[in-house]
Amino acid sequence: MEVVVNQYNLNTQINFTVFQFCRTRHIYLPCFCYHEKLSIAGNCRVCLVQANNNLIASCAISVVDGMNIETMSKRVIYARESVIEFLLINHPLDCPICDQAGECDLQDITLIFGIDRGRFYDLKKRAIDNLNCGGPLIKTIMTRCIHCTRCVRFLNEVCGINNLGVLGRGLNMEIGTFIKETTFLSELSGNIIDLCPVGALTSMPYAFTARA
């Protein structure tokens, strides 16, 4: 789908990002890291669109007058499929036992926007140690994490907790605490269960009691 931004439909949407602008035009773009109440990270890259023949992360770029946005061109589709394929390289096949199954953004986006074949079946999936920081509410299986950093930004910006962050780079990147055995001491920290788009952070009391 192609959208042309002009001054007429830009007047009431000052400082809108491309992602927000497309949403007002009822154009659905996939996203993992974006949340309207959190700062922009732009690190999941599945919201890619083509603007004036350049691939951009729609959640991080503001709309300008005269911008020509293409959301379903061949270049965008190929780039989006490649990003999802990379996300699935190390994601475990835990859907039958995952409490997020049926409510998982990764499942839905892979079904709608993903590729129907894979090229990395011979690679060994990596495993990440689980965090023991959520207390009695948050169950962590960090191998499922796709590094959207929603939990990090929520704890830093809303809860005021700075002990959770991104550790490492590239293949060694993971979400963790700087000090081991650190518990989130905030009455708002349980909200990261709903913010997590995959099954990395789920509700411990709800575990294995029902399915969506």
ABEGO torsion letter per residue (X at the ends): XBBBBBAAAAAABBGBBAAAAAAAAGBBBBBAABBAABBBAGAAGAABBBBGGBBBBAAABBBBBGBBBBAABAAAAAAAAAAAAAAAAABBBAAAABAABGABAAAAAAAAABBABBAAAABBBBBBBBBBAAEAABBBBAAABAGAGAAAAAAAAAAGBAABBBBEBEAABBBBBABBGBBBBBAAAAAAAAABABAABBBAAABGABBX
